[in-house]
Amino acid sequence: MRLRTEDAATIRRTVQEEIGADADVRLFGSRLDDNARGGDVDILVRSPHPIAEPAMTAARISSRLMRAFHGRRVDVVLSAPNLRHLPIHEVAEREGILL
């Protein structure tokens, strides 16, 4: 996994502040490949509760993390009971690593 321990902590803290302490985060995509270089950070954020404004919530998480990571792009996929389940959710859940 190409993510520093402190970066994983920043991601968890940011998600908890935006979604709540009961949300969990999975890292998926190119950051799981130790032999790759560069690339964005892809995260799946799962909430057991409905998310009222999913687009704004994902944008807030992404922008906060991009600032913390000095412009490194962060793609946020949300999963909640009120949101449609898409194929990307299955990939992230199957291949992702819990942070």
C-alpha positions as CSV (number, residue, x, y, z in Angstrom):
1,M,0.0,0.0,0.0
2,R,1.5,3.4,-1.0
3,L,0.0,5.5,1.7
4,R,1.9,6.8,4.7
5,T,0.5,6.0,8.2
6,E,0.0,9.7,8.9
7,D,-1.9,10.1,5.6
8,A,-4.2,7.2,6.5
9,A,-4.8,8.9,9.8
10,T,-5.7,12.2,8.1
11,I,-8.2,10.4,5.8
12,R,-9.8,8.6,8.8
13,R,-10.0,11.8,10.8
14,T,-11.5,13.8,7.9
15,V,-14.1,11.2,7.2
16,Q,-15.1,11.0,10.9
17,E,-15.4,14.8,11.0
18,E,-17.6,14.9,7.9
19,I,-19.6,11.7,8.2
20,G,-19.3,10.5,11.8
21,A,-17.3,8.1,14.0
22,D,-19.2,5.1,12.7
23,A,-18.1,5.5,9.1
24,D,-15.3,3.4,7.7
25,V,-12.9,4.0,4.9
26,R,-11.3,1.7,2.3
27,L,-8.4,2.5,0.1
28,F,-8.6,1.0,-3.4
29,G,-7.2,1.5,-6.8
30,S,-3.6,2.2,-7.9
31,R,-2.4,3.1,-4.4
32,L,-2.6,-0.6,-3.5
33,D,0.1,-1.4,-6.0
34,D,3.5,-1.1,-4.3
35,N,5.2,-1.2,-7.6
36,A,3.3,1.7,-9.2
37,R,4.2,5.4,-9.0
38,G,2.1,8.5,-8.6
39,G,-1.6,8.3,-9.1
40,D,-4.6,9.6,-7.2
41,V,-6.0,8.4,-3.9
42,D,-9.3,6.4,-4.3
43,I,-11.3,5.9,-1.2
44,L,-14.7,4.3,-0.4
45,V,-16.5,5.9,2.5
46,R,-19.2,3.7,4.0
47,S,-21.8,5.1,6.3
48,P,-24.4,3.1,8.1
49,H,-26.7,6.2,8.0
50,P,-28.2,8.0,5.1
51,I,-26.2,10.9,3.7
52,A,-28.4,13.9,3.1
53,E,-26.2,15.7,0.5
54,P,-23.9,13.1,-1.0
55,A,-22.4,15.2,-3.7
56,M,-21.5,18.0,-1.4
57,T,-20.2,15.6,1.3
58,A,-17.9,13.8,-1.2
59,A,-16.7,17.2,-2.5
60,R,-15.9,18.5,1.0
61,I,-14.0,15.3,1.9
62,S,-12.1,15.4,-1.4
63,S,-11.2,19.0,-1.2
64,R,-10.0,18.8,2.4
65,L,-7.9,15.8,1.7
66,M,-6.5,17.4,-1.5
67,R,-5.4,20.4,0.5
68,A,-3.8,18.1,3.2
69,F,-2.0,16.2,0.5
70,H,-0.7,19.3,-1.3
71,G,-2.9,18.9,-4.4
72,R,-2.8,15.1,-4.8
73,R,-6.2,14.2,-6.3
74,V,-8.5,12.3,-4.0
75,D,-11.6,10.5,-5.4
76,V,-14.3,9.8,-2.9
77,V,-17.0,7.1,-3.5
78,L,-19.8,7.1,-0.9
79,S,-21.8,4.2,0.2
80,A,-24.9,4.7,2.4
81,P,-28.4,3.1,2.8
82,N,-30.0,5.9,0.7
83,L,-27.5,5.8,-2.2
84,R,-27.6,3.6,-5.2
85,H,-25.1,0.7,-5.2
86,L,-22.9,0.8,-8.3
87,P,-20.3,-1.6,-9.8
88,I,-17.5,0.7,-8.4
89,H,-18.8,-0.1,-4.9
90,E,-18.3,-3.8,-5.5
91,V,-14.7,-3.3,-6.8
92,A,-13.8,-1.1,-3.8
93,E,-15.3,-3.4,-1.3
94,R,-13.7,-6.5,-2.8
95,E,-10.2,-5.1,-3.5
96,G,-10.0,-2.2,-0.9
97,I,-8.1,-2.2,2.3
98,L,-9.7,-0.9,5.5
99,L,-7.9,2.1,6.8
